[in-house]
Amino acid sequence: MENKQHFKMYKSGKLWTTALITTVLFGAAIMQNETVHADATVPVTTSQVAAATSNQVPQDTTTQNNQVNANQGNLDHYALTENQSGQTQLQASGWHATGQSNQDAYRYLLVFDNSQGREITRQRLTPQQRPDVHQVYQNIDNSLNSGFNTTITIPNSAVSDSLSLISRYSSDPVGGEGNHVDYWFGPLTIDHSNRANLDGLSSDGRTLTVSGWHATNQAGSRSHHYIIAFDQTQGHELARAEVKAGQARPDVAQAFSTIANAGRSGFSVQFALTQPYFNDNIQFVSRWTDDPAGNGNAVDYWFNPITKVNRANLDGYNLSSGALRVAGWHADDISLMEPNHFLIVVDNTTKSQVAAAKVGLKKSTDVAKVFNDTKTAGQSRFNYVFSNLNLVNGHDYSLVSRYSSSNTGNGGSGAYTDSWLHIGTLNQAASFIDGAQVDHRALWVSGWMANDQSLTKPYAYAILLQNGREIGRQQLRLSERDDVAQAMPQIYRSQFSGFNTTFTLPSDSLANLQLVLRFTDDPAGNGHSADCWVSLRQTTSAAQTLQRALADKASADNAVKNAQADLNTAQQAVDNLHDGGVAIQQAANKVTAAQSAKTSADNDVNAKQSAVNTAQNKLNKDQAALVAASTDVKPNGDDSTNGNLRLDDQFNNLREKWQKKYRSVPIGSKEAGQIADEWDDAKSKLMDQWNKNVTNHYLNDDDVIPAGHTLTSLSDSYQSDPALRRQLVKVGYPAYDTYDPADPNNPLHGKWIKRQVYPADNRGLSFNASVNATNYLLELINPIRQVRGLAPLITDSQAIRNAAQAVTAMAALHDNFVYTYDGIQKQYGFMSFDTDADNNSWDLQGYNPLGYGSKVDNNSLPNHGWISVDNLHRAIFNHTYKEVIQGQSDGLIGDANFLLDRNVQSLAVQVGPDGHLYSFLFNPASHTDTTALQQTVSASKQALSQAQAALTQAKATQSQANTVLQQAQTAYNTLTNGAKDPAKPY
């Protein structure tokens, strides 16, 4: 043994220093299994250093001004992998440059376990050229050959410890001891997490394939990989499958470069599907273990369970083409076990299947975004067309979306999971008259008609009546109307609903015309039918103008004919008469008559030109009104001269302030009661002020009801119509339950109150019933509005539909409706609605529902949601009487905005789910339906066209009159010139 002194570089802060170290060198008799520590005075044998190519750097003779004490380095990259034998390997690359490299020329890389406080392995390094390093450190020997890139095997158990790498230049070519200079890298950042992902589950209905990956350094020497199926519902294992050979996953290795087994972390195993997989929530576990049977010392990863929440929605259905198109989505992770998707149409009325089809699913990122707890939500959307279905009008239908393990029939022969989606009852109908035109006694009518009853009543007819008697009928060949299909997609064959037909009128009278649009099962137009009645009493004034123009033309034609006869007589006189004086006088008379005819024709042309100008001006005005209605949105509210008439802004601001205060205190507390009392007081003051403003603004001694109106006295009150008593309509009928005082949702804080509960079938009035009720109210109020100087109200299909949607929304909100009125108003666009708060005349279900008027017939009260049309009219009459008569007598108007509001344009009557009648008011801003204006513009265009045609006819008559006058004048001139000629016999 000998002692040898050498200097070693070590770092003190940022400075490198030399220290004298004594190294004890031993001979060859060293155990091969001995562990060598970095910087330890322990000899190393050749067998302890992994074999490598030459690890000696060349002698550097070109570097000038070498910085002997320089020691620089960088670890550019490192990663953990496994070799084929499952051993952990550390890949490292970087560079190390030192001024001692010419003396200590042999390079090594050492791995130091910081957790154990010892070196665990070392390996020779083959020098790599690094011109980039040399460019920066030109005054350090061998900086050009400072690079390294190596892979070193380390114990599997070491990956869970803190590790550092040491780059060494040594004078010892055998073991890396002797004089040496070290550069420490680290500690290394190694991923100690337990990472995994379940990439996919797929099934053929019999076998379930589970695939994914599981990577962790905690696996260490645990070389056996299992996937376990765990029944979360029952709390026990169902089955386990061993991953025989780990699948290569370079993507995982790239993402987690410091997890040794990431590159072979993949798995794909299969399980035989048994009943628990369909019934229970299943959770899969990935396990690395040292036990061949899958138990023992293990590290597990539990994937999120398959919870099988059954969610679905029918986005819409479309019957416009005659086929049934359904669109929606059905997301349920049971589809992982039941991979076959079926759609089934069910007739709820007959409780039978109509059709079934196996339907593929489409991408649905929107569903996945909302329901991220369902793995299959991203592939859950369906869109399918059922053709040639045997549907029946009046029947109720549902769509069943089914996942099944069977791929045959309707999927009912295997394990299956259903979601029932309600389509609805096929009882919808709609129609519209686009235009009507009269030419002599020909009436041309165009429009569209669609009805679910055409399923069983395929023959379409238009029947014309006058004074209640049929005067003509036409079978219709319905044409394609894509606009109707888009607006009415849920009505059967609405795409084929257009018609254009002509009737011959028996007389020139256009009074009391009605058109019946009929679908029937009789080819002759009789039989069982579904009718829609349309009044044609509003036949365009343009048609009447045309009739007058045609009469004027006939008169002018007669004048021309008479003038022509006179001309012929005058010409005959020229040829035959020899009494010059008589002939000249007669010819002069004919000239005078022709001049008179011409003057008449000229006047007629001027009149027709004036009519054209008037029609053109009206068209310009109507078109401007249509443009304004389409583009200029006006704010809701009453007359601009009185900004306090409507409660909207003040009331909403006050309520928002009250609600904010109310939410800040506990429900049912004393403070909550005080706040509620404050709200009532503030609301009462605001209502009092509002009523005062209304009274001052609208009521005075001259504000009277028109003489002879049915509302002027009780003695002239509502007259019952026996025919209307036999007609029943469906209305709302609430049931009741109670709020417990302790219920935190009780809005009255500790008091017992009744709460209305609305039945699910509470839909309000049908379309036709709503039209009937609305027209009756308009008959009552429009004469009063006229006296007040207000424009009459109208109704149209858009207002009727909006009102129906609003009462449907009321039913959905149940007893919370009163607190969410603003949301209903904004969503459905009406300005306000009128109702009585005291359960009197508007309330069809409450006490004394028909209580006003001496001639009221109380023998037909509502029964299970049905009421006669007669009593519906009576309720409307009584409420209007109360608002008008009582409102004037006590100085209060109440909610009768339809009598006062200058901005209201249209009106619709509906019955709410609470049994109250509502009148929904719309102004041009909130009610965007410009159908009436469009019809007005169309009528104006027709009027202009007809006026121009009349003008053309008048000009033709004028031209003929000019010709006749010229001929008469010529005849007269001939006679007078002949009389002056002595050669003539006369």
Residue pairs with C-beta under 8 A, 6 or more apart in sequence:
1 24
1 25
1 26
2 25
3 22
3 23
3 24
4 22
4 23
4 25
5 20
5 21
5 22
6 21
6 23
6 171
6 178
6 179
7 18
7 19
7 20
7 21
7 179
8 18
8 19
8 21
8 39
8 179
8 180
8 181
8 182
9 16
9 17
9 18
9 69
9 71
9 98
9 100
9 181
9 182
10 16
10 17
10 19
10 182
11 17
11 71
16 69
16 70
16 71
18 69
21 41
22 41
23 41
23 177
23 178
24 41
24 43
25 43
26 43
28 45
30 43
30 44
30 45
32 45
32 47
32 48
34 42
34 45
34 48
35 118
35 119
35 120
36 42
36 43
36 44
36 48
36 119
36 122
36 175
37 118
37 119
38 110
38 112
38 119
38 122
38 166
38 168
38 182
39 182
40 119
43 175
43 177
44 122
44 172
44 174
44 175
44 176
44 177
45 174
45 175
46 174
46 175
48 122
48 175
49 108
49 122
49 123
49 124
49 174
49 175
49 176
50 121
50 122
50 123
50 124
50 152
50 153
51 124
52 123
52 124
52 125
52 126
52 150
53 126
54 126
55 106
55 107
55 108
55 124
55 125
55 126
55 127
55 173
56 105
56 106
56 107
56 127
56 173
57 101
57 105
57 107
57 127
57 142
57 145
57 169
58 142
58 145
59 102
59 105
60 66
60 101
60 102
60 141
60 142
60 144
60 145
63 138
63 139
63 140
63 141
63 142
63 143
64 139
65 139
66 99
66 102
66 139
66 140
66 141
67 99
67 139
67 140
68 99
68 100
69 99
70 97
70 98
70 99
70 137
70 139
70 140
71 97
71 98
71 99
71 100
71 181
71 183
72 96
72 97
72 98
72 137
72 140
72 183
73 94
73 95
73 96
73 97
73 146
73 167
73 183
73 185
74 94
74 95
75 92
75 93
75 94
75 165
75 185
75 186
76 93
76 94
76 95
77 91
77 92
77 93
77 94
78 90
78 91
78 92
78 93
78 165
78 188
78 258
79 90
79 91
79 253
79 257
79 258
80 88
80 89
80 90
80 91
80 159
80 190
80 217
80 257
80 258
80 259
80 260
80 262
81 88
81 89
81 91
81 151
81 253
81 260
81 263
82 88
82 89
82 260
82 261
82 263
82 264
83 89
83 153
86 156
86 223
87 153
87 156
88 153
88 154
88 155
88 156
88 158
88 159
88 260
89 151
89 152
89 153
89 154
89 260
90 111
90 151
90 152
90 153
90 154
90 163
90 165
91 150
91 151
92 109
92 148
92 149
92 150
92 151
92 152
92 165
93 147
93 148
93 149
93 150
94 147
94 148
94 167
94 185
95 128
95 130
95 133
95 146
95 147
95 148
96 107
96 146
96 148
96 167
96 169
96 183
97 133
97 137
97 140
97 142
97 143
97 146
98 104
98 140
98 141
98 169
98 181
98 183
99 140
99 141
100 141
100 169
100 179
100 181
101 140
101 141
101 142
101 169
101 181
102 141
102 142
103 171
103 179
104 169
104 170
104 171
104 178
104 179
104 180
104 181
105 169
105 171
106 124
106 169
106 170
106 171
106 172
106 173
106 176
107 124
107 125
107 126
107 127
107 148
107 167
107 168
107 169
107 170
108 122
108 123
108 124
108 125
108 167
108 168
108 170
108 176
109 122
109 123
109 124
109 125
109 148
109 150
109 152
109 165
109 166
109 167
109 168
110 119
110 121
110 122
110 165
110 166
110 168
110 176
110 182
111 119
111 120
111 121
111 122
111 152
111 154
111 158
111 163
111 164
111 165
111 166
112 118
112 119
112 120
112 163
112 164
112 165
112 166
112 184
112 186
113 119
113 120
113 158
113 161
113 162
113 163
114 161
114 162
114 163
114 164
114 186
114 187
115 161
115 162
116 161
120 154
120 155
120 158
121 152
121 153
121 154
121 155
122 168
122 176
123 150
123 152
124 176
125 148
125 150
125 167
126 148
126 150
127 142
127 145
127 146
127 147
127 148
128 145
128 146
128 147
128 148
128 149
129 144
129 145
129 147
130 143
130 144
130 145
130 146
130 147
131 144
133 143
133 144
133 146
133 147
134 143
134 144
134 146
136 143
137 143
137 146
148 167
154 163
156 220
156 221
156 260
157 220
157 221
159 190
159 217
159 220
159 260
160 192
160 217
160 218
160 220
162 187
162 188
162 190
163 186
163 187
163 188
163 190
164 184
164 185
164 186
164 187
164 188
165 184
165 185
165 186
165 188
166 182
166 183
166 184
166 185
167 182
167 183
167 185
168 176
168 180
168 181
168 182
168 183
169 180
169 181
170 176
170 177
170 178
170 179
170 180
171 178
171 179
171 180
172 178
172 179
172 180
188 258
189 258
190 217
190 258
191 217
191 256
191 258
191 259
192 217
192 218
193 216
193 259
194 216
194 218
194 299
194 301
195 214
195 215
195 216
195 256
195 259
195 301
196 212
196 213
196 214
196 215
196 216
196 265
196 286
196 301
196 303
197 212
197 213
198 210
198 211
198 212
198 284
198 303
198 304
199 211
199 212
199 213
200 209
200 210
200 211
200 212
201 208
201 209
201 210
201 211
201 306
201 336
201 375
202 208
202 209
202 211
202 336
202 339
203 209
203 273
203 336
203 337
203 338
203 339
203 405
204 339
205 273
205 337
205 338
205 339
205 340
205 404
205 405
205 406
205 407
205 414
206 272
206 273
206 405
207 270
207 271
207 272
207 273
208 270
208 271
208 272
208 273
208 277
208 336
208 337
209 268
209 269
209 270
210 227
210 229
210 241
210 267
210 268
210 269
210 270
210 271
210 284
211 266
211 267
211 268
211 269
212 266
212 267
212 286
212 303
213 247
213 249
213 252
213 265
213 266
213 267
214 225
214 265
214 267
214 286
214 288
214 301
215 249
215 252
215 256
215 259
215 261
215 262
215 265
216 259
216 261
216 288
216 299
216 301
217 258
217 259
217 260
217 261
218 288
218 299
219 260
219 261
219 288
219 299
221 290
222 288
222 289
222 290
222 297
222 298
222 299
223 288
223 290
224 242
224 288
224 289
224 290
224 291
224 292
224 294
225 242
225 243
225 246
225 267
225 286
225 287
225 288
225 289
226 240
226 241
226 242
226 243
226 286
226 287
226 289
226 294
227 240
227 241
227 243
227 267
227 269
227 284
227 285
227 286
227 287
228 237
228 239
228 240
228 284
228 285
228 286
228 287
228 294
229 237
229 238
229 239
229 240
229 271
229 277
229 282
229 283
229 284
230 236
230 237
230 238
230 282
230 283
230 284
230 285
230 302
231 237
231 238
231 276
231 280
231 281
231 282
232 280
232 281
232 282
232 283
232 305
233 276
233 279
233 280
233 281
234 276
234 280
238 271
238 274
238 276
238 277
238 282
239 271
239 272
240 294
241 269
241 270
241 271
242 269
242 294
243 267
243 269
246 261
246 264
246 265
246 266
246 267
247 264
247 265
247 266
247 267
247 268
248 263
248 264
248 266
249 262
249 263
249 264
249 265
249 266
250 263
252 259
252 262
252 263
252 265
252 266
253 259
253 262
253 263
255 262
256 262
259 265
261 288
267 286
271 277
273 337
273 405
275 415
276 282
277 337
278 334
278 337
278 338
278 405
278 415
278 417
281 305
281 306
281 307
281 308
282 305
282 306
283 302
283 303
283 304
283 305
283 306
284 302
284 303
285 300
285 301
285 302
285 303
286 300
286 301
286 303
287 294
287 298
287 299
287 300
287 301
288 298
288 299
289 295
289 296
289 297
289 298
289 299
290 296
290 297
290 298
291 297
291 298
306 333
306 336
306 375
307 333
307 373
307 374
308 332
308 333
308 334
308 417
309 332
309 333
309 371
309 373
309 374
310 332
310 334
310 417
310 419
311 330
311 331
311 332
311 371
311 374
311 419
312 328
312 329
312 330
312 331
312 332
312 401
312 419
312 421
313 328
313 329
313 421
314 326
314 327
314 328
314 399
314 421
314 422
314 423
315 327
315 328
315 329
316 326
316 327
316 328
316 489
316 490
317 324
317 325
317 326
317 327
317 399
317 423
317 489
317 490
318 324
318 325
318 327
318 489
318 490
319 325
319 426
319 452
319 489
319 490
319 491
319 492
319 493
319 494
320 484
320 485
320 488
320 489
320 490
320 491
320 492
320 493
320 494
320 495
321 485
321 493
321 495
321 496
322 492
322 493
322 495
322 496
323 385
323 386
323 387
323 388
323 389
324 345
324 385
324 386
324 389
324 391
325 383
325 384
325 385
325 386
326 343
326 382
326 383
326 384
326 386
326 399
326 423
327 381
327 382
327 383
327 384
328 381
328 382
328 399
328 401
328 421
329 364
329 367
329 380
329 381
329 382
330 341
330 361
330 380
330 382
330 401
330 403
330 419
331 364
331 367
331 371
331 374
331 376
331 377
331 380
332 374
332 376
332 403
332 417
332 419
333 374
333 375
333 376
334 403
334 417
335 341
335 376
335 403
336 375
336 376
337 405
337 415
338 403
338 404
338 405
338 414
338 415
338 416
338 417
339 403
339 405
340 358
340 403
340 404
340 405
340 406
340 407
340 411
340 414
341 358
341 359
341 360
341 361
341 382
341 401
341 402
341 403
341 404
342 356
342 357
342 358
342 359
342 400
342 401
342 402
342 403
342 404
342 410
342 411
343 356
343 357
343 359
343 382
343 384
343 386
343 399
343 400
343 401
343 402
344 353
344 355
344 356
344 399
344 400
344 402
344 410
345 353
345 354
345 355
345 356
345 386
345 389
345 397
345 398
345 399
345 400
345 423
346 352
346 353
346 354
346 397
346 398
346 399
346 400
346 420
347 353
347 354
347 392
347 395
347 396
347 397
348 395
348 396
348 397
348 398
349 392
349 394
349 395
349 396
350 395
353 410
354 389
354 390
354 391
354 397
355 386
355 389
356 409
356 410
356 411
357 384
357 386
358 407
358 411
359 382
359 384
360 382
361 379
361 380
361 381
361 382
362 379
362 381
362 382
362 383
363 378
363 379
363 381
364 377
364 378
364 379
364 380
364 381
365 378
367 377
367 378
367 380
367 381
368 374
368 377
368 378
368 380
370 377
371 377
374 380
382 401
391 397
391 426
391 455
391 492
392 426
392 455
392 456
393 426
393 427
393 451
393 452
393 453
393 454
393 455
393 456
393 457
393 492
394 425
394 426
394 427
394 452
394 453
395 425
395 426
396 423
396 424
396 425
396 426
397 423
397 424
397 425
397 426
398 420
398 421
398 422
398 423
399 420
399 421
399 422
399 423
400 418
400 419
400 420
400 421
401 418
401 419
401 421
402 410
402 411
402 412
402 416
402 417
402 418
402 419
403 411
403 416
403 417
404 411
404 412
404 413
404 414
404 415
404 416
404 417
405 414
405 415
405 416
406 412
406 413
406 414
406 415
406 416
424 490
426 452
426 455
426 492
427 452
427 453
428 451
428 452
428 488
428 490
428 491
429 450
429 451
429 452
429 453
429 491
429 530
429 532
429 767
429 768
430 449
430 450
430 451
430 488
430 491
430 494
430 767
430 797
431 447
431 448
431 449
431 450
431 451
431 517
431 532
431 534
432 447
432 448
432 797
432 931
433 445
433 446
433 447
433 515
433 534
433 536
434 446
434 447
434 448
434 938
435 444
435 445
435 446
435 447
435 935
435 938
435 942
436 443
436 444
436 445
436 446
436 536
436 539
436 540
436 543
437 443
437 444
437 540
437 542
437 543
437 942
438 444
438 505
438 510
438 539
438 543
438 544
438 546
438 547
439 543
439 546
440 547
440 550
441 504
441 505
441 506
441 507
441 508
442 502
442 503
442 504
442 505
443 464
443 502
443 503
443 504
443 505
443 513
444 500
444 501
444 502
445 462
445 499
445 500
445 501
445 502
445 503
445 515
445 536
446 498
446 499
446 500
446 501
447 498
447 499
447 517
448 481
448 484
448 494
448 497
448 498
448 499
449 460
449 476
449 478
449 497
449 499
449 517
449 519
449 532
450 484
450 488
450 491
450 492
450 493
450 494
450 497
451 457
451 491
451 492
451 519
451 530
451 532
452 491
452 492
453 519
453 530
454 460
454 492
454 493
454 519
454 530
455 492
456 521
457 519
457 520
457 521
457 527
457 528
457 529
457 530
458 519
458 521
459 475
459 519
459 520
459 521
459 522
459 523
459 525
460 475
460 476
460 477
460 478
460 499
460 517
460 518
460 519
461 473
461 474
461 475
461 476
461 516
461 517
461 518
461 519
461 520
461 525
462 473
462 474
462 476
462 499
462 501
462 503
462 515
462 516
462 517
462 518
463 470
463 472
463 473
463 515
463 516
463 518
463 525
464 470
464 471
464 472
464 473
464 503
464 513
464 514
464 515
464 516
465 471
465 513
465 514
465 515
465 516
466 506
466 509
466 511
466 512
466 513
466 514
467 511
467 512
468 512
468 514
471 503
471 505
471 506
472 503
472 504
473 525
474 501
474 502
474 503
475 525
476 499
476 501
477 499
478 493
478 496
478 497
478 498
478 499
479 496
479 498
479 499
479 500
480 495
480 496
480 498
481 494
481 495
481 496
481 497
481 498
482 495
484 494
484 495
484 497
484 498
485 494
485 495
485 497
487 494
488 494
488 497
508 547
510 536
510 539
510 543
510 544
511 537
512 537
513 535
513 536
513 537
513 539
514 533
514 534
514 535
514 536
515 533
515 534
515 535
515 536
516 531
516 532
516 533
516 534
517 531
517 532
517 533
517 534
518 525
518 529
518 530
518 531
518 532
519 529
519 530
520 526
520 527
520 528
520 529
520 530
521 527
521 528
521 529
522 528
522 529
532 768
540 939
540 942
540 943
541 939
541 943
542 939
542 940
542 942
542 943
542 946
543 942
543 946
545 611
545 615
545 943
545 946
545 947
545 950
546 946
546 949
546 950
549 608
549 611
549 946
549 947
549 949
549 950
549 953
550 950
552 604
552 607
552 608
552 950
552 954
553 950
553 953
553 954
553 957
556 600
556 601
556 604
556 953
556 954
556 957
557 957
559 597
559 600
559 601
559 957
559 961
560 597
560 601
560 957
560 960
560 961
560 964
562 593
562 597
563 593
563 594
563 597
563 961
563 964
563 965
563 968
564 964
566 590
566 593
566 594
566 968
567 590
567 594
567 964
567 967
567 968
567 971
569 586
569 590
570 586
570 587
570 590
570 968
570 971
570 972
571 967
571 971
573 582
573 583
573 586
573 587
573 975
574 583
574 587
574 971
574 974
574 975
577 583
577 586
578 985
578 986
579 986
580 975
580 978
580 979
580 984
580 986
583 975
584 972
584 975
584 976
584 979
587 968
587 971
587 972
587 975
588 972
590 968
590 971
590 972
591 965
591 968
591 969
591 972
593 968
594 961
594 964
594 965
594 967
594 968
594 969
595 965
597 961
597 964
597 965
598 958
598 961
598 962
598 964
598 965
600 961
601 954
601 957
601 958
601 960
601 961
601 962
602 958
602 961
604 954
604 957
604 958
605 951
605 954
605 955
605 958
607 954
608 947
608 950
608 951
608 953
608 954
608 955
609 951
611 947
611 950
611 951
612 944
612 947
612 948
612 951
614 947
615 940
615 943
615 944
615 947
615 948
616 944
618 940
618 943
618 944
619 937
619 940
619 941
619 943
619 944
622 933
622 936
622 937
622 940
623 937
623 940
625 933
625 936
626 930
626 933
626 934
626 936
626 937
629 924
629 930
629 933
630 930
633 925
634 903
634 923
634 924
634 925
635 925
636 646
636 648
636 831
636 903
636 923
636 925
636 926
637 643
637 645
637 646
637 648
637 831
637 903
638 645
638 646
638 897
638 900
638 901
638 902
638 903
639 645
639 697
639 901
639 902
639 903
641 697
642 693
642 697
644 650
644 689
644 690
644 693
645 690
645 693
645 694
645 697
645 900
646 832
647 686
647 687
647 690
650 686
651 683
651 686
652 822
654 679
654 682
654 683
654 686
655 679
658 675
658 678
658 679
658 682
661 675
662 672
662 675
662 676
662 679
665 671
665 672
665 675
666 672
667 744
667 746
667 749
668 741
668 742
668 744
668 746
668 749
668 750
669 749
672 749
673 749
673 750
676 748
676 749
691 891
691 892
691 893
694 892
694 893
694 900
695 891
695 892
695 893
698 788
698 893
698 900
699 888
699 891
699 893
703 788
703 888
704 787
705 711
705 712
705 784
705 787
705 884
706 783
706 784
706 786
706 787
709 783
709 784
710 716
710 717
710 718
710 780
710 877
711 780
711 784
711 877
711 880
711 881
711 884
711 885
714 852
714 853
714 854
715 854
717 852
717 853
717 854
717 855
717 856
717 877
717 881
718 853
718 855
718 856
718 873
718 874
718 877
718 878
719 855
720 855
720 856
720 857
720 870
720 874
721 870
721 873
722 870
724 868
724 869
724 870
724 873
725 857
725 860
725 868
725 869
725 870
725 871
726 868
727 868
727 869
727 870
728 866
728 867
728 868
728 869
729 765
729 766
729 769
729 866
729 867
729 868
729 869
729 872
730 763
730 765
730 766
730 769
730 865
730 866
731 764
731 765
731 844
731 862
731 865
731 866
731 867
731 872
731 911
731 915
732 758
732 762
732 764
732 807
732 811
732 844
732 845
732 865
732 911
732 912
732 913
732 914
732 915
732 916
733 759
733 762
733 845
733 862
733 864
733 865
733 915
734 756
734 757
734 758
734 759
734 762
734 845
734 913
734 914
734 915
735 756
735 757
735 758
735 759
736 754
736 755
736 756
736 757
737 754
737 755
737 757
738 752
738 753
738 754
738 755
739 745
739 746
739 747
739 748
739 752
739 753
739 754
739 755
740 746
740 752
741 750
741 751
741 752
742 750
746 753
747 753
747 819
755 815
756 814
756 815
756 913
756 914
757 814
757 815
758 810
758 811
758 814
758 913
758 914
759 865
759 913
760 811
762 811
762 865
762 913
763 804
763 807
763 808
763 811
764 770
764 803
764 804
764 807
764 808
764 910
764 911
764 912
764 913
765 773
765 804
765 909
765 910
765 911
767 800
767 801
767 804
769 869
769 872
770 800
770 803
770 804
770 908
770 909
770 910
771 795
771 800
772 869
773 872
773 873
773 876
773 909
773 917
774 795
774 799
774 800
774 907
774 908
774 909
775 795
776 873
776 876
777 876
777 880
777 898
777 907
777 909
777 919
778 792
778 793
778 794
778 795
778 907
780 876
780 877
780 880
781 793
781 880
781 898
781 899
782 792
782 793
784 884
784 899
785 791
785 792
785 793
785 898
785 899
786 792
788 899
788 900
790 900
790 901
790 902
791 902
793 898
793 904
793 905
793 906
793 907
794 905
794 906
794 907
794 932
795 906
795 907
795 908
796 906
796 929
796 931
796 932
797 929
797 931
798 906
798 927
798 928
798 929
798 931
799 906
799 907
799 908
799 920
799 922
799 927
799 929
800 908
802 828
802 829
802 830
802 908
802 920
802 922
802 927
803 828
803 830
803 908
803 909
803 910
803 918
803 920
804 910
805 828
806 824
806 827
806 828
806 830
806 833
806 910
806 918
806 920
807 910
807 911
807 912
807 913
807 918
809 824
809 827
809 828
810 817
810 824
810 912
810 913
810 914
811 913
813 820
813 824
817 824
817 913
817 914
825 831
825 832
828 920
829 922
829 926
829 927
829 928
830 920
830 921
830 922
830 926
830 927
831 897
831 901
831 903
831 904
831 921
831 922
831 923
831 926
832 895
832 897
832 921
833 895
833 918
833 919
833 920
833 921
834 883
834 894
834 895
834 896
834 897
834 898
834 918
834 919
834 921
835 842
835 895
835 912
835 916
835 917
835 918
836 842
836 843
836 879
836 882
836 894
836 895
836 916
839 846
839 847
840 846
840 848
840 851
840 852
840 878
840 879
840 882
841 849
841 850
841 851
841 852
841 875
841 878
841 879
841 881
841 882
842 875
842 879
842 916
842 917
843 849
843 915
843 916
844 862
844 867
844 871
844 872
844 875
844 911
844 915
844 916
844 917
845 862
845 914
845 915
846 915
849 861
849 862
849 875
850 856
850 857
850 858
850 861
850 871
850 874
850 875
850 878
851 878
852 878
852 881
852 882
853 874
853 877
853 878
853 881
856 874
856 878
857 870
857 871
857 874
860 867
860 868
860 870
860 871
861 867
861 871
862 871
862 915
872 917
875 917
876 909
876 917
879 917
880 896
882 894
883 893
883 894
883 895
883 896
883 899
884 896
884 899
886 892
887 893
887 894
887 896
893 899
893 900
897 904
897 921
898 904
898 907
898 919
898 921
901 921
901 923
903 923
903 924
904 921
904 922
904 923
905 922
905 923
905 924
905 927
906 921
906 922
906 927
906 929
906 932
907 919
907 920
907 921
907 922
908 919
908 920
908 922
909 917
909 918
909 919
909 920
910 917
910 918
910 920
911 917
911 918
912 918
978 984
978 986
979 986
